[in-house]
């Protein structure tokens, strides 16, 4: 009798698995094909840590077969958390594997798009800083650049550089929108603060740079316009250094070098520069800044990119033509599970997926909401092998080696 019940249970399990696999292949734009061919990735699938699993499989897409690497992270497991990987400064870059090992992550993927080059502005240094907002361990690192100043593919209709994916202090993952809430108070009145550690400031504004920025030149912040990244740098600029609440110095052009703790550098362009010229050395100045979420959730971490799936439906207007190697993050099980995907950049798979296909694949993997992260040569997924002290790169980066990136999503697991 017991064996009979076991056989019936095994039959039900088998039917459930077959039904699940059948559902995986029922994609509009792409079909998951199951296990990878031999040699497709350096390590096999399986459990990385309690609550963290890794798998890989082929996908038949519109431009050919590509190969996916996927992490599933159970945020309901008290031993598991996710956080922002970054190299200790906003304007800095490192490989995902180096970031993960430095911070003790057991797995991770690359994060936001970033200021990778400055060919339009000769003599201006690319900062390496990311496009969107960033929060690490509950601390605001930076705000979003204007939409027209972003690097990466065109944004889907209705999305902005302020869109984020994050995990709140309640341990639930969400898509949200995060804006800068800041001001500059002086004896003469209050001015709006419209930038925080950003590589591009809105025209006519003032932005703040703190010790979190790094040592890279701040000149890029006054180049381009809100609608044209390649527009010339502004010729009407001013910089004021505020140290311990008082103006310490001023300059006509943005400078470089590290910003000391307790110091804020205010950079203005056009109307913002004109306001800063009124500041006098020794004058009391209070700079206030915070990142505010549209949902009013308190976030442990957020990273920028753009949404591709909301409420189980692909966003309208997603690109269904341009295929590329991609990285994406999905939210499942009411925010209690995070799905992290990176495509393989090896030559047989480099055709990749369109953004519309990314939305389809993430939905098939159980995501109700999904978010596109930086792709191409940046796409990287790392994970520790059982018993290993360091992570290994599970996909093949399309450039032949890992690209240094400004941030990523790290997965951490307690022993």
Beta strands, then each sheet from edge to edge (+ up, - down):
strand 1: 31-34
strand 2: 46-49
strand 3: 52-61
strand 4: 64-74
strand 5: 80-86
strand 6: 107-110
strand 7: 134-136
strand 8: 139-142
strand 9: 163-168
strand 10: 173-186
strand 11: 189-192
strand 12: 195-196
strand 13: 206-209
strand 14: 237-243
strand 15: 246-251
strand 16: 263-269
strand 17: 285-293
strand 18: 299-304
strand 19: 306-310
strand 20: 313-314
strand 21: 327-332
strand 22: 337-343
strand 23: 369-373
strand 24: 381-384
strand 25: 391-393
strand 26: 407-413
sheet 1: 1+ 3- 2+
sheet 2: 1+ 3- 4+ 22- 21+ 23- 19+ 20-
sheet 3: 5+ 26- 6+ 24- 25+
sheet 4: 7+ 8-
sheet 5: 11+ 10- 9+ 18-
sheet 6: 11+ 10- 17+
sheet 7: 12+ 13+ 16- 14+ 15-
end
